[in-house]
Amino acid sequence: MSKIFIIGLPRTGTTSISVALLEMGLLVAHTAFTKKAFEMADAVSDAPCFSDYMHLDTLFPGAKFIYLSRDVDKWVPSITMLLQKMAPHLEPKTGKFNPILKRSFHSLFPATLPLTHNALAECYLNHERAVFTYFKDRNDFLAIDVSEPNSLLKLKQFLGKTVEGDTDFPKLNVGRQVANWKEYKHPNKINSNLAGAEHRKYFDY
């Protein structure tokens, strides 16, 4: 089976699509920071996929890429809340987050970035333009908005899955909730920091 990478930015529905993929029987990592995690997972979402998609495209020939869009005026307040909560842990030297997660976020949201609507909207639009330019005219790329009707149906069709049951995504991680993935129990979840033969090494550039 081809690898699946979800390359939408945080707060665009990465938790919802990750849960939907679990329910399809796939092994899913919501963020992945080691080679082993990428090797074990059928699908990986969020960091560092949204920043490393070109590298992943080279590492995993035949992979499928899914971009998640969202109305930018709804996305900005949501990402503002998330960045404010994450800020202390994203500090390069003192932050407790994984170095790859820090790099991934800082590549899109520079540490000196003012959390204004316009600045964050530009981050979103720059990322979107880069993604659509890179994947132009490719049939291994899908763009969906998980809030739109039949968006789950489009995903199932893109992945060649049997179209049964729900055609819309579950509404997860909404409002001020940012930890639903940790709380969602499923045997197909892959640990983001899974150790392998090279311990917790990531891919070299």
C-alpha positions as CSV (number, residue, x, y, z in Angstrom):
1,M,0.0,0.0,0.0
2,S,1.2,3.5,-0.8
3,K,2.1,5.8,2.1
4,I,-0.3,8.6,2.8
5,F,0.8,12.0,4.0
6,I,-1.5,14.6,5.3
7,I,0.1,18.0,4.5
8,G,-2.5,20.4,5.7
9,L,-1.4,22.9,8.4
10,P,-2.4,22.3,12.1
11,R,-6.0,23.3,12.8
12,T,-7.3,22.3,9.4
13,G,-8.7,19.0,10.4
14,T,-5.6,16.8,10.9
15,T,-7.1,15.0,13.9
16,S,-10.4,14.3,12.1
17,I,-8.8,12.8,9.1
18,S,-6.4,10.8,11.2
19,V,-9.3,9.3,13.1
20,A,-11.1,8.6,9.8
21,L,-8.0,6.8,8.5
22,L,-7.8,4.7,11.7
23,E,-11.4,3.7,11.2
24,M,-10.5,2.5,7.6
25,G,-8.1,0.1,9.2
26,L,-4.9,2.0,8.5
27,L,-1.9,2.4,10.9
28,V,-1.8,6.2,11.6
29,A,0.7,8.5,13.2
30,H,-0.5,12.0,14.1
31,T,3.0,13.6,13.9
32,A,6.0,11.4,13.4
33,F,9.6,12.2,14.3
34,T,11.5,9.0,13.7
35,K,12.3,6.8,10.7
36,K,10.6,3.9,12.4
37,A,7.4,5.8,12.9
38,F,7.3,6.7,9.2
39,E,8.1,3.1,8.2
40,M,5.4,1.6,10.4
41,A,2.6,4.0,9.6
42,D,0.4,3.7,6.6
43,A,-0.5,7.4,7.0
44,V,1.2,10.3,8.8
45,S,-0.4,13.7,9.4
46,D,0.6,17.1,10.8
47,A,4.2,17.9,11.7
48,P,6.6,17.4,9.9
49,C,4.6,16.5,6.8
50,F,3.3,20.0,6.2
51,S,6.8,21.3,6.0
52,D,8.7,18.2,4.7
53,Y,6.3,17.1,1.9
54,M,8.9,17.6,-0.9
55,H,11.5,15.5,1.0
56,L,8.9,12.8,1.8
57,D,7.9,12.7,-1.9
58,T,11.5,11.8,-2.7
59,L,11.8,9.3,0.1
60,F,8.5,7.4,-0.6
61,P,7.9,7.1,-4.3
62,G,4.3,6.4,-5.1
63,A,3.0,8.1,-1.9
64,K,-0.3,9.9,-1.9
65,F,-0.5,13.5,-0.5
66,I,-3.6,15.1,1.0
67,Y,-3.9,18.8,1.6
68,L,-6.5,20.1,4.0
69,S,-7.9,23.5,3.3
70,R,-9.9,25.7,5.6
71,D,-11.5,29.1,5.5
72,V,-8.5,31.4,6.4
73,D,-10.7,33.7,8.6
74,K,-11.7,30.7,10.7
75,W,-8.2,29.2,10.7
76,V,-6.4,32.3,12.0
77,P,-8.1,32.4,15.4
78,S,-7.7,28.7,15.9
79,I,-4.0,28.7,15.0
80,T,-3.5,31.8,17.2
81,M,-4.8,29.9,20.2
82,L,-2.6,26.9,19.4
83,L,0.6,28.9,18.9
84,Q,0.0,30.8,22.1
85,K,-0.3,27.6,24.0
86,M,2.8,26.1,22.3
87,A,5.0,29.1,22.3
88,P,7.1,28.3,25.5
89,H,7.7,24.7,24.3
90,L,8.8,25.9,20.8
91,E,11.7,27.9,22.1
92,P,14.8,26.6,20.2
93,K,17.0,26.1,23.3
94,T,14.6,25.7,26.3
95,G,11.4,24.4,24.7
96,K,10.4,20.8,25.6
97,F,9.0,19.8,22.2
98,N,10.8,17.5,19.8
99,P,13.4,19.3,17.7
100,I,11.8,18.2,14.5
101,L,8.4,19.6,15.6
102,K,10.1,22.9,16.5
103,R,11.8,23.0,13.1
104,S,8.6,22.2,11.3
105,F,6.7,24.9,13.0
106,H,9.4,27.6,12.8
107,S,9.7,26.9,9.0
108,L,6.1,28.1,8.7
109,F,5.8,30.3,11.7
110,P,9.0,32.2,12.4
111,A,9.8,32.8,16.0
112,T,9.6,36.6,15.5
113,L,6.3,36.4,13.7
114,P,3.7,38.7,15.2
115,L,0.5,36.8,15.8
116,T,-1.6,39.2,13.8
117,H,-4.4,38.1,11.6
118,N,-2.6,39.4,8.4
119,A,0.7,37.8,9.3
120,L,-0.8,34.4,10.0
121,A,-3.1,34.6,7.0
122,E,0.0,35.2,4.9
123,C,1.7,32.1,6.4
124,Y,-1.4,30.0,5.4
125,L,-1.6,31.4,1.9
126,N,2.2,31.0,1.3
127,H,2.0,27.4,2.3
128,E,-1.1,26.7,0.2
129,R,0.5,28.3,-2.9
130,A,3.7,26.3,-2.4
131,V,1.8,23.1,-2.1
132,F,-0.5,23.7,-5.1
133,T,2.5,24.7,-7.2
134,Y,4.5,21.6,-6.3
135,F,1.7,19.2,-6.9
136,K,0.2,20.8,-10.0
137,D,-1.3,18.3,-12.4
138,R,-0.4,15.3,-10.3
139,N,-2.9,12.5,-9.7
140,D,-1.4,11.5,-6.4
141,F,-2.6,14.7,-4.7
142,L,-6.0,15.5,-3.2
143,A,-7.2,18.8,-1.6
144,I,-10.3,18.7,0.6
145,D,-12.0,20.8,3.3
146,V,-13.1,18.4,6.0
147,S,-16.0,20.7,6.9
148,E,-17.6,20.4,3.5
149,P,-20.3,17.8,2.7
150,N,-19.0,14.5,1.1
151,S,-15.4,15.3,1.9
152,L,-14.9,11.9,3.5
153,L,-16.4,10.4,0.4
154,K,-13.8,12.1,-1.7
155,L,-11.1,10.8,0.5
156,K,-12.3,7.2,0.3
157,Q,-12.6,7.4,-3.5
158,F,-9.1,8.9,-3.7
159,L,-7.7,6.1,-1.6
160,G,-9.6,3.4,-3.5
161,K,-11.5,2.4,-0.3
162,T,-15.0,0.9,-0.3
163,V,-17.5,3.7,-0.1
164,E,-19.7,2.6,2.8
165,G,-21.0,4.4,5.9
166,D,-20.3,8.0,6.7
167,T,-19.5,10.4,3.9
168,D,-18.6,13.3,6.2
169,F,-15.8,13.6,8.7
170,P,-16.3,13.5,12.5
171,K,-16.1,16.9,14.1
172,L,-13.1,16.5,16.5
173,N,-10.6,18.9,18.1
174,V,-12.9,21.9,17.7
175,G,-13.0,25.1,19.8
176,R,-10.3,25.1,22.4
177,Q,-9.7,21.4,22.3
178,V,-6.2,20.5,21.3
179,A,-5.5,17.0,22.8
180,N,-8.2,14.8,21.2
181,W,-5.7,12.6,19.5
182,K,-4.1,11.6,22.7
183,E,-7.5,10.8,24.2
184,Y,-8.7,8.7,21.2
185,K,-7.9,5.1,21.9
186,H,-7.3,2.8,18.9
187,P,-4.9,-0.2,18.4
188,N,-3.7,1.2,15.0
189,K,-2.2,4.4,16.4
190,I,1.6,4.7,15.8
191,N,3.8,6.3,18.4
192,S,5.4,9.5,16.9
193,N,8.7,8.7,18.6
194,L,8.9,5.0,17.8
195,A,12.4,3.7,18.1
196,G,14.0,1.5,15.5
197,A,17.4,0.2,14.5
198,E,18.7,3.7,14.4
199,H,17.0,4.6,17.7
200,R,15.0,7.8,17.2
201,K,16.8,9.2,14.2
202,Y,14.9,11.1,11.6
203,F,15.7,11.2,7.9
204,D,18.8,12.9,6.7
205,Y,18.5,15.7,4.2
